[in-house]
């Protein structure tokens, strides 16, 4: 099993550009989520999904969209990139929600200039 | 925002030392508690869950005090490979709240 995969590993965007961060898992996990990690701060939840077709907002959802059309994939879309979105983005999955072990992908390092 | 507070360190200890990390949380309704480990520029990985009765996994012991809203992690006989950042994580409703992490550096 590959676990949780994320692409790209690195990305540089200009302010105003849009892009999609890809996340996929092959563990048949129902629960998937996106976090951002900034220096001096804990990981913060952006969006999460409890199953295909169901998504909800986390703590810092503004500027991001998600969809969950399959169990395996949970892409994160940046609508109009801003320098404040410069961060490391982690996708995670778990068997069933927050109370279970979260399996994280390797992360995407995004810089917005 | 519901908070999880940790001493950021860094904790610099020699091999073989015992080191303890502390964590406090603000939401008394928190349901589940974890310690994750994060190596430099890597993703977090679960180290252990924390139960009210306390639990041990080899050299690692975790304790939870719900009354004081306090979580601890004890590492005995530290190894060089224990050098990492340790994240205290608390579930509150539909959210996992991550502490900023405590950095441990073990030297020979």
Interface residues (C-beta under 8 A of the other chain):
Chain A: X35 X40 X41 X42 X43 X44 X45 X48 X56 X58 X59 X90 X98 X99 X101 X102 X104 X105 X106 X107
Chain B: X1 X4 X31 X32 X34 X36 X42 X43 X44 X45 X46 X49 X87 X91 X94 X95 X96 X97 X98 X99 X100 X101
